[in-house]
Amino acid sequence: MKTGMMEVAGTKYPLSFSARVIVECNKRYGSIDNIGSALESEAEDIGKVLTECFWLLSEMSRAGSAYQKLMGNDAPEPLTEDFLLDAVGVDDIAELKFNIFATITGNMKREVETEEDEEDKKEEKAPKPRRRKTKASDGTSGTV
């Protein structure tokens, strides 16, 4: 299942590109291949782009909340188009699209925390041996 998260007005909402969302996209766009063109920005029709983003995010949010509940997890009420109209501005279009496509492709940004081993820490603190460059002997004694 391709899932993601999106934060709106301080609340994190699960998103999912489920079979239900795919079916709804096929009904609306003719094919999921047409999602990108539906979300293309044209300065004269920015309202259409926002409408399509809000529709798709509300569908993905509904699916994400349903999936979280199926998995036994808590989830906030899904995003609605009406809520998004009040909570999101035109300057957020790039982030909206990022969240949509990241969820569709399953490529959400991942953060990985690592811990260093004690041995690695010791190696970093110990001075590294210096290497000297030596000149090959040309047959002289080295005195000038």
C-alpha positions as CSV (number, residue, x, y, z in Angstrom):
1,M,0.0,0.0,0.0
2,K,1.4,3.4,-1.0
3,T,1.0,5.7,1.9
4,G,2.3,9.1,3.1
5,M,1.6,11.8,5.6
6,M,0.7,15.5,5.2
7,E,0.6,18.2,7.8
8,V,-2.1,20.8,7.6
9,A,-2.8,23.4,10.3
10,G,-0.6,21.5,12.8
11,T,-2.3,18.1,12.3
12,K,-0.7,15.2,10.5
13,Y,-3.0,13.4,8.1
14,P,-2.3,9.9,6.6
15,L,-2.6,9.7,2.9
16,S,-3.0,6.5,0.8
17,F,-3.1,5.8,-2.9
18,S,-5.4,2.8,-2.5
19,A,-7.4,0.8,-5.1
20,R,-10.4,3.0,-4.2
21,V,-8.5,6.2,-5.0
22,I,-7.3,4.7,-8.3
23,V,-10.9,3.8,-9.2
24,E,-12.1,7.3,-8.4
25,C,-9.2,8.8,-10.4
26,N,-10.0,6.7,-13.4
27,K,-13.6,8.0,-13.2
28,R,-12.5,11.6,-12.9
29,Y,-9.5,11.7,-15.2
30,G,-10.1,8.8,-17.6
31,S,-6.8,7.1,-16.3
32,I,-4.4,7.6,-13.5
33,D,-1.9,8.6,-16.2
34,N,-3.8,11.8,-16.6
35,I,-3.4,12.9,-12.9
36,G,-0.2,14.9,-13.7
37,S,-1.8,16.9,-16.5
38,A,-4.8,17.7,-14.3
39,L,-2.5,19.2,-11.7
40,E,-0.4,21.3,-14.1
41,S,-0.1,24.9,-13.1
42,E,-1.4,27.5,-15.5
43,A,-1.4,31.0,-14.2
44,E,-4.8,31.8,-15.7
45,D,-6.5,28.7,-14.2
46,I,-4.9,28.4,-10.7
47,G,-8.3,27.8,-9.2
48,K,-8.7,24.6,-11.3
49,V,-5.3,23.3,-10.1
50,L,-6.3,24.0,-6.4
51,T,-9.7,22.3,-6.9
52,E,-8.0,19.2,-8.4
53,C,-5.3,19.1,-5.6
54,F,-8.0,19.4,-2.9
55,W,-10.2,16.7,-4.5
56,L,-7.3,14.3,-4.8
57,L,-6.0,15.0,-1.3
58,S,-9.4,14.5,0.2
59,E,-9.7,11.2,-1.6
60,M,-6.2,10.1,-0.5
61,S,-6.9,11.3,3.1
62,R,-10.1,9.4,3.3
63,A,-8.3,6.3,2.1
64,G,-5.4,6.9,4.5
65,S,-7.6,7.3,7.5
66,A,-9.5,4.1,6.6
67,Y,-6.3,2.2,6.1
68,Q,-4.9,3.4,9.5
69,K,-8.1,2.3,11.2
70,L,-8.0,-1.1,9.5
71,M,-4.5,-1.5,10.9
72,G,-5.8,-0.7,14.4
73,N,-4.2,2.8,14.5
74,D,-5.7,6.1,15.4
75,A,-6.2,8.6,12.7
76,P,-7.7,12.1,12.5
77,E,-10.9,12.7,10.5
78,P,-10.0,12.8,6.8
79,L,-9.2,16.1,5.1
80,T,-12.2,17.6,3.2
81,E,-12.1,19.8,0.2
82,D,-14.0,22.4,2.2
83,F,-11.4,22.4,5.0
84,L,-8.6,22.6,2.6
85,L,-10.2,25.7,0.9
86,D,-9.8,27.5,4.3
87,A,-6.5,26.0,5.5
88,V,-4.3,26.1,2.4
89,G,-3.2,29.0,0.2
90,V,-2.0,29.4,-3.4
91,D,1.6,29.5,-2.2
92,D,1.2,25.9,-0.9
93,I,0.6,24.4,-4.4
94,A,4.1,23.0,-4.8
95,E,3.9,21.3,-1.4
96,L,0.4,19.9,-2.1
97,K,1.7,18.4,-5.4
98,F,4.8,17.0,-3.7
99,N,2.6,15.2,-1.1
100,I,0.3,13.9,-3.8
101,F,3.1,12.5,-6.1
102,A,5.2,11.3,-3.2
103,T,2.3,9.2,-1.9
104,I,1.5,7.9,-5.4
105,T,5.0,6.9,-6.1
106,G,5.8,5.7,-2.6
107,N,8.8,8.0,-2.4
108,M,8.1,10.0,0.8
109,K,11.2,11.6,2.3
110,R,12.8,9.3,4.8
111,E,14.9,10.3,7.7
112,V,17.2,7.7,9.2
113,E,19.0,8.2,12.5
114,T,22.1,6.3,13.2
115,E,24.2,5.8,16.3
116,E,27.9,5.6,16.3
117,D,29.6,2.6,17.8
118,E,32.0,3.4,20.6
119,E,34.8,2.0,18.4
120,D,34.0,4.5,15.7
121,K,34.1,7.4,18.2
122,K,37.5,6.3,19.5
123,E,38.9,6.2,15.9
124,E,37.6,9.7,15.2
125,K,39.4,11.1,18.3
126,A,42.7,9.3,17.8
127,P,45.1,11.2,15.6
128,K,45.6,9.7,12.2
129,P,49.2,8.7,11.4
130,R,50.9,11.2,9.0
131,R,52.3,10.0,5.8
132,R,55.5,11.4,4.5
133,K,56.2,11.7,0.9
134,T,59.6,10.4,0.1
135,K,61.7,11.1,-2.9
136,A,63.3,8.2,-4.7
137,S,67.0,8.2,-4.3
138,D,69.0,9.6,-7.3
139,G,72.2,8.1,-6.1
140,T,73.5,11.0,-4.0
141,S,74.1,11.0,-0.3
142,G,71.5,13.7,0.4
143,T,74.1,16.3,1.3
144,V,74.3,19.4,-0.7
